[in-house]
Amino acid sequence: MFYGILVRMFFFDTDKHKAPQVHAEFQGNVAVYSIPEGELLAGKLPAKKHEMVVAWIAIHEDELMADWELAVNGKKPFQIRGLDQ
């Protein structure tokens, strides 16, 4: 969580988007982003929050992909720092 944005990884939700992804939530708005590209797959966040999430994904892409691999293989992923830490 950073700047009020809650980011979660739902690694069993591959039927709809078929890609490594994170779900970002801010004040009832939810958006789904692909990890490798930071591309918005579904939903919407306010513009500034969207930009923050895309930047966070770019900064932490390697960590996110490593966590994705851990999660889909039944292992516990590591927590990743937010932009405000």
N, C-alpha and C positions, 0 to 999 in steps of 0.2 A: 504494500500500500504506500502511495506517495501522493502528496497534494490532494488528498481526498479521493484518489482513484484506487479502487481495489482491483488488482490483477490476479486472475486465477488461471490455472492450466487444467482444462478438462480433457485429459488424454484419451478417454473412451469415446469422445464426441468426434469420431473420424468418419462417420457415415455421411454427415452433411457436407463437411468441407474437405475431407480427405487429405489433410495437411497438418503439420505441426502448427499449433495455434494457441493463443491466449485470449481470454475473455476479460475485458476491462469494463468496470462499472463505476459510474459517477452520478450520484443523485438520481437514481432510478433509470438512467440511460445505460444501455449495455451495447458494447461493440465487440466483434470478434476480429482478431488480426492474425494473419499468417506470421509465423516466426521468421522464416528466412527472408521474406521481402518487406515485412511490416505493412503489408497490404491489408486494407479494410475488407473483410469478407462479408460481414453482415452487421446490421445495426448502425448506431450513430452516437457520437459523443460531441459535446460542445467543441468548437474549433480549436481553442487553446489546449484543452485536455487531449484531444485527438493528436495534436502535434507533440505533446509531451509523451504520449504512449508510443508513437512512432519513433521518437528520438530514443526513448528508453529501450525499445526493442533493438534498434540499431547498435546501441552501446553494449547491450548484453546478449547479442545474438548467439555467440558461442556458448555462453552459460545456459541460455534458454534451450538451445538444441541439445546440450548435454543432459539437462533436466528432462527434456522430452524423452530422450532415449532411456534414461533411468526409469521414468514413469511407465512407459509402454512395456518395459521389461519387468515390471512388478517391484521396482525398487523405489525407495523414498527419494524424491528430488530435493535439492538444496534450496534454501531460501536465497533470493536475489535482492540485493539492495535497490531501494528506490532512488529517484533523482534527488530527493531532499535529504539523503543521508550522507 
